[in-house]
């Protein structure tokens, strides 16, 4: 018994279960990609053995918390984030077995109090005389797997057996039902009954008489009647101007609850949820005729509460553990000898990782042929400080708007060497010519085939069938994509919607609708209007001014030799703006500050400075390991000075943004990222004297965070996007989880570097190499611990976003699943020190290198080789490049060479530096 319990709570079983769960979940994503979500659920996620693995993990975790006494005060922070996982699993169990979700369909002018469950059920009723017995059981059947269902029901002293014999799925589920064959047996004999089931509909019962007992069976979704009803007054779709494409949709409903005496109106739209009596309603989809709405309904108050408690405890415990003297992280920090070169290497390798990320910019397209008609650079410069009002109501310089448009449409800062102002003004005043320019980014290969283009960029005219009344080619595909629930949209659907959005932005520019230059005195909404728009309550004087200004502006743009005309018109437009909307127009100095801020690109340049120092130091410090006498202290000082200089400019950029926006720069996702980067570098600069590792860690997170922020700014929200993406939670989730990849990537580089150190170990330098190896391995473990913390926190922040958007915090989507796989893999890596046979510096560093492949799969592989809600890349699987096989072969050679040296090193009699250092750290307590 003791031996069994010892094994149940052993690190060996823990490691096996973690890896087994990671491998099983990863394999399930490939099953889902090939055979569909139901098959993956039946084969893995809902399988009894997968649930058993999770249960055993929780039992093992609970036992280890008591065996290692992490519940004591000095280890309270560690106890918090470990017990958090128990809360999360309990919450998931409640969600799975007690709670339910489904959909509610309501037509305009009608009421509904019935939801259809998302899961399928077998329901049955047996009647004999006045006696009646009913049963229901959740069931999911898939093609190619033998169905299993057996139920014994007692009625009137007799026992009836109901068994599923076969499941025949439909080839056309929308029109032809699935067929299930049951065998019902009792004392009176046995009979077969065939049950029909249409997808997404309540099951139509099939009846059979067995003697004097009537048996009714049905299979399908289940109807649940709510204690209140919703009446749909109006279903509303907002469309892009001049297009059939929906940009957002909402349901105006009236909730009626006679029991509570409640009758009140609600507006339900994406990220704006109706929450009532434990039920949450989310805007999901709509009917093709746009006269009805489909709402997702979630009833999971207890499961969500338990899960959120787990999220909170996990985040709190992980963050506090960084500062807990008794945590593994702090023990490692105290045991590291930071007086020599090894620590410096740790600093610079992280920076090298950042520079690699910064250099991975999208490959620019081939030079495009620009039309002869275009606005000159001088003319565009003269117009750059004219104010416009964007779609969100903000008043900004035209330069800012133009830059956002070009980045959004083309994913580039310039087009054909022209400034954004040139491009946008040329599109407005020469629309016919610029509609032929291939400048609209089309990233998906399948979408390119639909449009009929070869490269990554399409012209506006490419999207319209020239032979059939200029029909919009993507019209039907866009409609189908918008009607789907966001959780069921494929990566092709996602890219169709993105491409459609870029097209509509271009349409707004070509028609001049983006050029909202003219305010109107007394307008109740303070709206500004574009040339050609109908402007209500416009005085005759203002009407004449606007019309003449536009005419003169067009004439001035055609006069290429002089900018005096356009400069004069720009000044008159600005005077009109200040006279008509004096209370709204920002001061001139603020406009100039914003133009300087745009041109300077401070944060992008600062992130490069942070990374470049690392690259230089990496080369020098690598040689300092092999040549201990190498003098590089001056280079270290110069790098710190340059980073401090970058920090000063970073501070200037934040101050400028604060001044321009009028509020502290941490009110949205982008601002929070640049502020977090600033605070991280500040911490690194403050603690660099005590530990340059702090500066390295700060530089990694700051550079990566600024890089992610820059990518976000490349795709600014200047028009209504897909509503589900309008969430602050999304930005925070992406920034945190991407930051974790930086730390994990640094761990991979450190691990690879340590393997090289083993290869170059000789009799002459072995003492120096061993000291360096021990130091770098400890820093590597600290780095991976930070990476794991950010990874798990970011993953669960994504769960919060998903739950607030469509009522489901976890759905086994491939991206979600691979984030879980990566988390499990790295949990195994940092706990390898507890598993006999897997301890030691070589094993840990090798694992740090190999584990990063799970990050690569999560970040890149899911996009190209799997299908899911988070997949936004190519619609067709790309062949694996030959370079990947070459890299793997080289890595195999490095590992074998390092392993051979490790065998020699292991047989040498010596005191393990790892043991002496950690023993010294423990004695400090």
SELOKOL-29365 format. One record per residue (C-alpha): y negated, x, z; residue in three letters. Coordinates in steps of 0.25 Angstrom, whole numbers, padded with zeros to 4 digits, always signed. Example, Ala and Ser with C-alpha at 12.3 -4.5 7.8 and 13.67 -1.06 7.14 Angstrom:
! SELOKOL-29365
+0018+0049+0031ALA+0004+0055+0029SER
//
This chain:
! SELOKOL-29365
+0000+0000+0000UNK-0010+0011+0004UNK-0006+0018-0009UNK-0009+0006-0017UNK-0022+0004-0010UNK-0026+0018-0012UNK-0023+0017-0027UNK-0031+0004-0028UNK-0043+0010-0022UNK-0041+0024-0029UNK-0052+0031-0038UNK-0040+0032-0048UNK-0038+0017-0049UNK-0053+0015-0050UNK-0055+0025-0061UNK-0043+0019-0069UNK-0049+0005-0067UNK-0063+0009-0072UNK-0058+0016-0084UNK-0048+0005-0087UNK-0059-0006-0086UNK-0068+0002-0095UNK-0058+0004-0106UNK-0053-0010-0105UNK-0067-0016-0107UNK-0071-0006-0118UNK-0058-0010-0126UNK-0062-0025-0124UNK-0075-0022-0131UNK-0067-0018-0144UNK-0058-0029-0142UNK-0070-0039-0142UNK-0076-0032-0154UNK-0063-0034-0162UNK-0057-0047-0157UNK-0069-0054-0150UNK-0074-0057-0136UNK-0063-0067-0132UNK-0052-0057-0135UNK-0059-0046-0127UNK-0060-0055-0115UNK-0045-0059-0116UNK-0040-0045-0118UNK-0049-0038-0108UNK-0060-0045-0100UNK-0052-0057-0096UNK-0039-0050-0095UNK-0032-0050-0081UNK-0031-0035-0081UNK-0045-0032-0083UNK-0049-0041-0072UNK-0039-0034-0063UNK-0045-0020-0067UNK-0059-0026-0062UNK-0053-0031-0049UNK-0046-0018-0046UNK-0059-0011-0049UNK-0066-0019-0038UNK-0055-0017-0028UNK-0055-0002-0031UNK-0070-0002-0029UNK-0070-0010-0017UNK-0059-0002-0010UNK-0066+0011-0014UNK-0079+0006-0008UNK-0072+0005+0006UNK-0064+0018+0004UNK-0076+0026+0001UNK-0084+0018+0011UNK-0096+0016+0002UNK-0100+0004+0010UNK-0106+0014+0020UNK-0121+0015+0021UNK-0122+0028+0015UNK-0115+0024+0003UNK-0121+0010+0002UNK-0128+0011-0011UNK-0114+0015-0017UNK-0108+0003-0011UNK-0118-0006-0017UNK-0116-0002-0031UNK-0101-0002-0030UNK-0100-0016-0023UNK-0109-0021-0034UNK-0098-0020-0044UNK-0090-0029-0035UNK-0101-0040-0035UNK-0102-0038-0050UNK-0087-0040-0052UNK-0087-0052-0043UNK-0099-0058-0050UNK-0091-0056-0063UNK-0079-0063-0057UNK-0087-0075-0053UNK-0094-0076-0067UNK-0080-0075-0074UNK-0072-0084-0065UNK-0082-0094-0058UNK-0094-0095-0067UNK-0095-0100-0081UNK-0104-0099-0093UNK-0105-0107-0106UNK-0115-0114-0116UNK-0123-0127-0116UNK-0126-0133-0129UNK-0138-0143-0130UNK-0144-0150-0142UNK-0159-0154-0142UNK-0162-0167-0135UNK-0148-0167-0128UNK-0143-0164-0114UNK-0131-0155-0110UNK-0124-0152-0096UNK-0112-0146-0102UNK-0109-0131-0104UNK-0097-0125-0112UNK-0091-0113-0105UNK-0090-0100-0113UNK-0076-0098-0109UNK-0064-0106-0114UNK-0055-0115-0105UNK-0042-0122-0105UNK-0043-0135-0099UNK-0032-0146-0096UNK-0030-0159-0090UNK-0017-0166-0086UNK-0016-0181-0083UNK-0005-0189-0078UNK-0008-0203-0073UNK-0019-0202-0063UNK-0017-0187-0061UNK-0025-0177-0068UNK-0026-0161-0068UNK-0036-0152-0075UNK-0036-0137-0077UNK-0045-0127-0084UNK-0044-0112-0086UNK-0052-0102-0094UNK-0045-0096-0106UNK-0048-0087-0117UNK-0039-0085-0129UNK-0040-0075-0141UNK-0033-0073-0154UNK-0021-0063-0153UNK-0019-0064-0138UNK-0008-0073-0133UNK-0014-0085-0125UNK-0010-0087-0111UNK-0012-0099-0103UNK-0003-0106-0094UNK-0006-0117-0084UNK+0002-0126-0074UNK-0004-0139-0070UNK+0002-0148-0059UNK+0000-0163-0061UNK+0008-0175-0054UNK+0018-0165-0048UNK+0021-0159-0062UNK+0018-0146-0067UNK+0013-0144-0081UNK+0012-0131-0089UNK+0002-0128-0099UNK+0003-0116-0108UNK-0005-0110-0119UNK+0005-0107-0131UNK-0005-0102-0141UNK-0019-0100-0145UNK-0024-0101-0160UNK-0038-0097-0161UNK-0046-0102-0173UNK-0050-0094-0185UNK-0063-0103-0186UNK-0067-0106-0171UNK-0079-0114-0175UNK-0072-0124-0183UNK-0057-0123-0180UNK-0052-0124-0165UNK-0043-0114-0158UNK-0029-0120-0155UNK-0022-0118-0141UNK-0007-0123-0140UNK-0003-0127-0126UNK+0011-0131-0120UNK+0011-0141-0109UNK+0024-0143-0102UNK+0028-0151-0090UNK+0040-0160-0085UNK+0038-0169-0097UNK+0040-0158-0107UNK+0030-0149-0115UNK+0020-0151-0126UNK+0011-0142-0134UNK-0004-0146-0136UNK-0014-0139-0145UNK-0028-0138-0140UNK-0040-0135-0149UNK-0052-0127-0145UNK-0065-0124-0153UNK-0073-0112-0149UNK-0085-0115-0139UNK-0081-0130-0137UNK-0075-0137-0126UNK-0060-0139-0128UNK-0055-0152-0135UNK-0043-0156-0126UNK-0029-0158-0132UNK-0020-0168-0125UNK-0005-0170-0124UNK+0004-0179-0116UNK+0016-0173-0108UNK+0023-0185-0103UNK+0013-0193-0096UNK+0004-0181-0093UNK-0008-0180-0102UNK-0012-0165-0104UNK-0026-0161-0110UNK-0029-0147-0114UNK-0042-0140-0120UNK-0047-0126-0123UNK-0061-0122-0125UNK-0074-0120-0117UNK-0076-0129-0105UNK-0087-0139-0103UNK-0095-0138-0090UNK-0104-0149-0086UNK-0117-0145-0078UNK-0124-0152-0067UNK-0136-0154-0075UNK-0140-0155-0090UNK-0150-0148-0100UNK-0157-0156-0110UNK-0162-0148-0123UNK-0176-0152-0126UNK-0178-0141-0137UNK-0171-0129-0143UNK-0182-0119-0148UNK-0181-0107-0157UNK-0192-0097-0159UNK-0191-0091-0173UNK-0197-0079-0179UNK-0209-0083-0187UNK-0205-0085-0202UNK-0190-0084-0199UNK-0179-0093-0195UNK-0174-0082-0184UNK-0174-0087-0170UNK-0181-0077-0160UNK-0178-0085-0148UNK-0174-0099-0143UNK-0175-0108-0131UNK-0170-0121-0125UNK-0179-0131-0119UNK-0171-0139-0109UNK-0172-0149-0098UNK-0163-0147-0086UNK-0158-0160-0079UNK-0151-0160-0066UNK-0150-0175-0060UNK-0143-0169-0048UNK-0154-0160-0044UNK-0165-0169-0050UNK-0169-0158-0060UNK-0175-0160-0073UNK-0183-0148-0079UNK-0185-0141-0092UNK-0181-0127-0095UNK-0183-0117-0107UNK-0170-0109-0109UNK-0171-0096-0118UNK-0165-0082-0118UNK-0168-0075-0105UNK-0173-0088-0099UNK-0162-0095-0092UNK-0161-0109-0086UNK-0154-0107-0072UNK-0150-0120-0065UNK-0139-0123-0055UNK-0132-0110-0057UNK-0132-0112-0073UNK-0140-0103-0082UNK-0143-0107-0096UNK-0146-0097-0107UNK-0151-0099-0121UNK-0140-0095-0129UNK-0140-0101-0143UNK-0143-0113-0151UNK-0138-0123-0162UNK-0139-0120-0177UNK-0149-0132-0179UNK-0157-0127-0167UNK-0156-0140-0160UNK-0147-0136-0149UNK-0146-0125-0139UNK-0134-0117-0133UNK-0136-0112-0119UNK-0128-0102-0111UNK-0124-0107-0097UNK-0120-0098-0086UNK-0115-0102-0072UNK-0113-0090-0064UNK-0123-0089-0053UNK-0113-0083-0043UNK-0107-0073-0053UNK-0121-0068-0057UNK-0126-0067-0043UNK-0114-0058-0039UNK-0116-0050-0051UNK-0131-0048-0049UNK-0128-0044-0035UNK-0119-0034-0040UNK-0129-0029-0050UNK-0139-0028-0039UNK-0130-0020-0030UNK-0126-0011-0041UNK-0140-0007-0045UNK-0145-0005-0031UNK-0133+0003-0027UNK-0133+0012-0039UNK-0148+0015-0038UNK-0148+0017-0023UNK-0136+0026-0025UNK-0144+0036-0032UNK-0152+0039-0019UNK-0141+0037-0009UNK-0137+0051-0003UNK-0123+0047-0002UNK-0121+0043-0016UNK-0113+0051-0026UNK-0126+0053-0034UNK-0133+0059-0023UNK-0121+0068-0018UNK-0121+0074-0032UNK-0136+0076-0032UNK-0135+0084-0019UNK-0123+0092-0023UNK-0130+0097-0036UNK-0136+0111-0036UNK-0149+0109-0044UNK-0154+0123-0043UNK-0148+0128-0056UNK-0147+0126-0070UNK-0136+0115-0070UNK-0146+0104-0065UNK-0155+0108-0076UNK-0145+0105-0086UNK-0142+0092-0080UNK-0157+0088-0082UNK-0158+0093-0097UNK-0144+0087-0101UNK-0150+0073-0098UNK-0162+0075-0106UNK-0154+0080-0117UNK-0147+0067-0117UNK-0160+0060-0118UNK-0165+0068-0130UNK-0152+0064-0137UNK-0155+0050-0135UNK-0170+0051-0139UNK-0166+0058-0152UNK-0157+0047-0156UNK-0167+0039-0163UNK-0163+0029-0174UNK-0162+0036-0188UNK-0174+0032-0196UNK-0171+0025-0209UNK-0174+0031-0223UNK-0188+0031-0227UNK-0192+0018-0233UNK-0200+0015-0245UNK-0214+0009-0240UNK-0222+0000-0249UNK-0235+0005-0255UNK-0243-0006-0248UNK-0245-0002-0233UNK-0256+0000-0223UNK-0261+0014-0221UNK-0259+0022-0208UNK-0274+0022-0206UNK-0276+0007-0208UNK-0264+0004-0199UNK-0270+0014-0188UNK-0283+0006-0189UNK-0276-0007-0186UNK-0267-0001-0175UNK-0276-0005-0163UNK-0278-0020-0168UNK-0272-0029-0158UNK-0261-0039-0161UNK-0253-0049-0152UNK-0238-0047-0152UNK-0228-0058-0151UNK-0228-0057-0136UNK-0243-0059-0135UNK-0246-0045-0132UNK-0259-0039-0138UNK-0257-0025-0143UNK-0262-0015-0154UNK-0256-0017-0168UNK-0250-0003-0167UNK-0241-0008-0156UNK-0236-0020-0163UNK-0234-0012-0176UNK-0225-0002-0169UNK-0217-0013-0162UNK-0215-0020-0175UNK-0210-0007-0183UNK-0201-0003-0172UNK-0195-0017-0170UNK-0192-0019-0185UNK-0189-0005-0190UNK-0184+0002-0177UNK-0194+0014-0181UNK-0208+0018-0177UNK-0213+0019-0191UNK-0208+0015-0205UNK-0209+0024-0217UNK-0219+0033-0209UNK-0229+0022-0207UNK-0235+0018-0194UNK-0231+0004-0188UNK-0245-0001-0190UNK-0244+0003-0205UNK-0230-0004-0206UNK-0234-0017-0199UNK-0248-0018-0206UNK-0241-0016-0219UNK-0231-0026-0217UNK-0242-0036-0213UNK-0251-0034-0225UNK-0240-0030-0236UNK-0228-0039-0232UNK-0222-0040-0245UNK-0221-0025-0248UNK-0216-0022-0233UNK-0206-0033-0234UNK-0198-0023-0243UNK-0198-0012-0233UNK-0185-0009-0226UNK-0190-0008-0212UNK-0182-0019-0204UNK-0171-0012-0196UNK-0157-0018-0198UNK-0148-0011-0189UNK-0135-0019-0191UNK-0126-0016-0203UNK-0121-0030-0205UNK-0136-0035-0204UNK-0139-0025-0215UNK-0128-0031-0224UNK-0133-0045-0222UNK-0147-0040-0226UNK-0142-0032-0237UNK-0148-0018-0234UNK-0142-0004-0233UNK-0150+0003-0223UNK-0155+0000-0209UNK-0168-0006-0213UNK-0171-0019-0221UNK-0184-0024-0228UNK-0189-0038-0225UNK-0185-0043-0238UNK-0171-0039-0236UNK-0168-0050-0227UNK-0171-0061-0237UNK-0162-0065-0248UNK-0170-0063-0261UNK-0162-0072-0269UNK-0161-0084-0260UNK-0175-0088-0257UNK-0177-0076-0248UNK-0167-0081-0237UNK-0167-0073-0224UNK-0153-0066-0225UNK-0151-0066-0210UNK-0155-0080-0207UNK-0141-0086-0204UNK-0137-0073-0197UNK-0149-0074-0188UNK-0147-0089-0185UNK-0132-0086-0181UNK-0136-0075-0172UNK-0146-0082-0164UNK-0137-0094-0162UNK-0127-0085-0156UNK-0127-0083-0141UNK-0133-0069-0138UNK-0120-0065-0131UNK-0112-0068-0144UNK-0121-0061-0154UNK-0115-0050-0162UNK-0122-0036-0165UNK-0124-0041-0179UNK-0131-0054-0173UNK-0140-0045-0164UNK-0144-0036-0176UNK-0146-0048-0185UNK-0156-0054-0174UNK-0163-0040-0173UNK-0164-0039-0188UNK-0170-0053-0189UNK-0180-0050-0178UNK-0185-0038-0186UNK-0186-0046-0198UNK-0194-0057-0191UNK-0204-0046-0186UNK-0206-0041-0200UNK-0209-0055-0204UNK-0219-0057-0194UNK-0226-0044-0198UNK-0226-0047-0213UNK-0232-0061-0211UNK-0242-0055-0201UNK-0238-0063-0189UNK-0237-0050-0181UNK-0251-0047-0183UNK-0257-0056-0173UNK-0271-0051-0173UNK-0280-0063-0170UNK-0282-0070-0157UNK-0288-0084-0156UNK-0298-0088-0146UNK-0293-0098-0137UNK-0279-0097-0141UNK-0270-0103-0129UNK-0259-0093-0131UNK-0269-0081-0134UNK-0261-0079-0147UNK-0265-0070-0158UNK-0263-0074-0172UNK-0259-0066-0185UNK-0265-0067-0198UNK-0261-0079-0206UNK-0257-0087-0193UNK-0262-0101-0191UNK-0272-0099-0179UNK-0276-0111-0172UNK-0290-0113-0166UNK-0296-0102-0174UNK-0311-0102-0177UNK-0316-0102-0191UNK-0323-0088-0188UNK-0310-0082-0182UNK-0302-0088-0194UNK-0312-0081-0204UNK-0311-0068-0197UNK-0296-0068-0196UNK-0294-0071-0211UNK-0305-0061-0216UNK-0299-0050-0207UNK-0285-0052-0212UNK-0290-0052-0227UNK-0299-0039-0224UNK-0287-0033-0217UNK-0278-0034-0229UNK-0289-0029-0238UNK-0291-0017-0229UNK-0277-0013-0228UNK-0276-0012-0243UNK-0288-0002-0243UNK-0280+0010-0240UNK-0292+0020-0241UNK-0300+0015-0229UNK-0297+0010-0215UNK-0311+0006-0212UNK-0308-0008-0216UNK-0295-0010-0208UNK-0302-0003-0196UNK-0313-0013-0197UNK-0304-0025-0197UNK-0296-0020-0186UNK-0309-0019-0177UNK-0313-0033-0181UNK-0299-0038-0178UNK-0300-0031-0164UNK-0314-0037-0161UNK-0309-0051-0165UNK-0297-0049-0155UNK-0306-0044-0144UNK-0316-0055-0146UNK-0306-0067-0147UNK-0296-0062-0137UNK-0304-0053-0128UNK-0295-0056-0115UNK-0282-0053-0122UNK-0286-0040-0130UNK-0283-0027-0123UNK-0294-0017-0121UNK-0296-0007-0132UNK-0292+0005-0124UNK-0279-0002-0120UNK-0276-0004-0135UNK-0279+0011-0138UNK-0269+0015-0126UNK-0258+0006-0132UNK-0260+0013-0146UNK-0259+0026-0140UNK-0247+0022-0132UNK-0240+0018-0144UNK-0243+0030-0152UNK-0240+0040-0141UNK-0225+0035-0139UNK-0226+0041-0125UNK-0213+0037-0120UNK-0205+0041-0132UNK-0211+0055-0132UNK-0209+0056-0117UNK-0194+0053-0118UNK-0192+0064-0128UNK-0199+0074-0119UNK-0190+0070-0107UNK-0178+0072-0116UNK-0182+0085-0124UNK-0183+0093-0112UNK-0169+0090-0109UNK-0164+0095-0122UNK-0171+0108-0121UNK-0166+0111-0107UNK-0152+0107-0111UNK-0151+0119-0120UNK-0158+0129-0111UNK-0150+0125-0098UNK-0137+0125-0106UNK-0139+0139-0108UNK-0144+0142-0094UNK-0130+0137-0089UNK-0123+0148-0099UNK-0134+0158-0096UNK-0138+0157-0081UNK-0149+0166-0082UNK-0157+0158-0093UNK-0171+0155-0088UNK-0175+0141-0091UNK-0183+0137-0079UNK-0196+0137-0087UNK-0190+0127-0097UNK-0186+0118-0085UNK-0200+0118-0080UNK-0206+0115-0094UNK-0196+0104-0096UNK-0201+0098-0083UNK-0215+0099-0087UNK-0213+0092-0100UNK-0205+0081-0093UNK-0217+0079-0083UNK-0227+0079-0095UNK-0218+0068-0102UNK-0218+0061-0089UNK-0234+0061-0088UNK-0234+0055-0102UNK-0224+0045-0098UNK-0233+0041-0087UNK-0245+0040-0097UNK-0236+0031-0106UNK-0233+0022-0094UNK-0248+0021-0090UNK-0252+0018-0104UNK-0242+0007-0105UNK-0247+0001-0092UNK-0261+0001-0097UNK-0257-0005-0110UNK-0249-0016-0105UNK-0257-0019-0092UNK-0245-0019-0083UNK-0235-0008-0077UNK-0226-0003-0087UNK-0213-0008-0082UNK-0214-0023-0085UNK-0203-0023-0096UNK-0191-0016-0101UNK-0198-0005-0109UNK-0208-0002-0098UNK-0198-0002-0087UNK-0190+0009-0095UNK-0202+0018-0097UNK-0206+0016-0083UNK-0192+0019-0078UNK-0192+0032-0087UNK-0206+0036-0080UNK-0200+0034-0066UNK-0188+0042-0069UNK-0195+0054-0075UNK-0204+0053-0063UNK-0192+0054-0053UNK-0187+0066-0062UNK-0200+0073-0061UNK-0202+0071-0046UNK-0188+0076-0043UNK-0186+0087-0053UNK-0189+0098-0043UNK-0177+0093-0034UNK-0168+0090-0046UNK-0171+0091-0060UNK-0159+0082-0062UNK-0169+0071-0058UNK-0178+0075-0069UNK-0166+0075-0079UNK-0161+0061-0074UNK-0175+0056-0075UNK-0177+0061-0089UNK-0164+0055-0094UNK-0167+0041-0089UNK-0182+0042-0093UNK-0179+0047-0107UNK-0168+0037-0110UNK-0176+0026-0104UNK-0188+0029-0113UNK-0179+0030-0124UNK-0173+0016-0122UNK-0187+0011-0120UNK-0192+0017-0133UNK-0180+0010-0140UNK-0184-0003-0134UNK-0199-0001-0139UNK-0193+0002-0153UNK-0189-0013-0153UNK-0200-0020-0146UNK-0200-0035-0144UNK-0212-0040-0153UNK-0206-0053-0157UNK-0196-0062-0150UNK-0183-0055-0149UNK-0169-0061-0146UNK-0172-0068-0133UNK-0160-0062-0125UNK-0167-0048-0127UNK-0180-0052-0120UNK-0175-0048-0106UNK-0181-0037-0097UNK-0166-0035-0092UNK-0162-0030-0105UNK-0172-0019-0106UNK-0169-0014-0092UNK-0154-0016-0095UNK-0155-0007-0107UNK-0164+0004-0101UNK-0155+0005-0089UNK-0142+0006-0096UNK-0147+0015-0107UNK-0152+0024-0096UNK-0138+0025-0090UNK-0133+0030-0104UNK-0143+0042-0102UNK-0137+0046-0089UNK-0123+0044-0094UNK-0127+0052-0107UNK-0132+0063-0098UNK-0119+0063-0091UNK-0112+0065-0104UNK-0120+0076-0108UNK-0119+0083-0094UNK-0104+0081-0095UNK-0103+0087-0109UNK-0112+0099-0104UNK-0103+0101-0092UNK-0091+0102-0102UNK-0098+0112-0110UNK-0100+0120-0097UNK-0085+0120-0094UNK-0083+0125-0108UNK-0093+0137-0106UNK-0087+0140-0092UNK-0083+0155-0092UNK-0079+0165-0081UNK-0093+0170-0081UNK-0101+0157-0079UNK-0091+0148-0072UNK-0098+0148-0059UNK-0111+0144-0066UNK-0104+0134-0075UNK-0097+0128-0063UNK-0110+0126-0055UNK-0117+0120-0067UNK-0105+0111-0070UNK-0104+0106-0056UNK-0119+0103-0056UNK-0120+0096-0069UNK-0107+0088-0066UNK-0114+0082-0053UNK-0127+0079-0061UNK-0118+0073-0072UNK-0112+0064-0061UNK-0125+0060-0056UNK-0130+0057-0070UNK-0118+0048-0073UNK-0120+0041-0059UNK-0134+0037-0063UNK-0129+0033-0077UNK-0119+0024-0071UNK-0129+0018-0062UNK-0138+0015-0074UNK-0127+0010-0083UNK-0122+0000-0073UNK-0136-0005-0069UNK-0139-0006-0083UNK-0127-0014-0087UNK-0129-0024-0076UNK-0143-0026-0080UNK-0138-0029-0093UNK-0130-0040-0086UNK-0142-0046-0080UNK-0149-0046-0093UNK-0137-0053-0100UNK-0136-0063-0088UNK-0151-0067-0089UNK-0150-0068-0104UNK-0138-0076-0107UNK-0131-0078-0093UNK-0120-0068-0094UNK-0121-0054-0087UNK-0108-0049-0093UNK-0100-0053-0105UNK-0092-0041-0109UNK-0100-0038-0121UNK-0096-0025-0127UNK-0109-0018-0123UNK-0108-0024-0109UNK-0093-0020-0108UNK-0096-0005-0113UNK-0107-0004-0103UNK-0097-0008-0092UNK-0087+0002-0099UNK-0097+0013-0098UNK-0100+0010-0083UNK-0085+0010-0080UNK-0083+0023-0087UNK-0094+0030-0080UNK-0090+0024-0066UNK-0077+0031-0069UNK-0083+0044-0072UNK-0092+0045-0059UNK-0080+0041-0051UNK-0070+0051-0057UNK-0073+0061-0045UNK-0065+0051-0037UNK-0052+0051-0046UNK-0042+0063-0045UNK-0040+0070-0057UNK-0054+0066-0063UNK-0063+0074-0054UNK-0070+0087-0058UNK-0082+0091-0067UNK-0074+0092-0080UNK-0069+0078-0079UNK-0082+0072-0074UNK-0090+0078-0086UNK-0080+0074-0096UNK-0080+0060-0091UNK-0095+0060-0092UNK-0094+0064-0107UNK-0083+0054-0110UNK-0089+0043-0103UNK-0102+0043-0111UNK-0094+0038-0123UNK-0094+0024-0116UNK-0109+0025-0116UNK-0109+0028-0131UNK-0099+0016-0133UNK-0108+0007-0125UNK-0121+0011-0132UNK-0117+0013-0146UNK-0102+0009-0148UNK-0104-0005-0144UNK-0115-0007-0154UNK-0106-0002-0166UNK-0092-0006-0163UNK-0092-0018-0154UNK-0099-0032-0154UNK-0107-0038-0143UNK-0120-0043-0138UNK-0126-0029-0136UNK-0122-0024-0149UNK-0134-0021-0158UNK-0130-0010-0167UNK-0122-0010-0180UNK-0114-0023-0184UNK-0103-0014-0190UNK-0095-0004-0183UNK-0099+0010-0187UNK-0089+0021-0190UNK-0088+0031-0179UNK-0096+0043-0184UNK-0088+0056-0187UNK-0098+0063-0177UNK-0092+0055-0165UNK-0078+0061-0168UNK-0084+0075-0169UNK-0091+0073-0156UNK-0078+0068-0149UNK-0070+0080-0155UNK-0081+0090-0150UNK-0081+0083-0136UNK-0066+0084-0135UNK-0066+0099-0138UNK-0077+0101-0127UNK-0069+0093-0117UNK-0056+0101-0120UNK-0064+0114-0119UNK-0070+0110-0106UNK-0057+0105-0100UNK-0050+0118-0103UNK-0062+0125-0095UNK-0061+0115-0084UNK-0046+0118-0083UNK-0049+0133-0080UNK-0060+0129-0071UNK-0052+0120-0063UNK-0041+0131-0060UNK-0052+0140-0054UNK-0053+0141-0039UNK-0066+0137-0035UNK-0074+0127-0026UNK-0078+0115-0034UNK-0093+0115-0034UNK-0092+0100-0035UNK-0085+0099-0022UNK-0094+0109-0015UNK-0107+0102-0020UNK-0103+0088-0016UNK-0097+0093-0003UNK-0111+0099+0000UNK-0118+0086-0004UNK-0109+0078+0005UNK-0112+0087+0017UNK-0127+0085+0016UNK-0124+0071+0021UNK
//
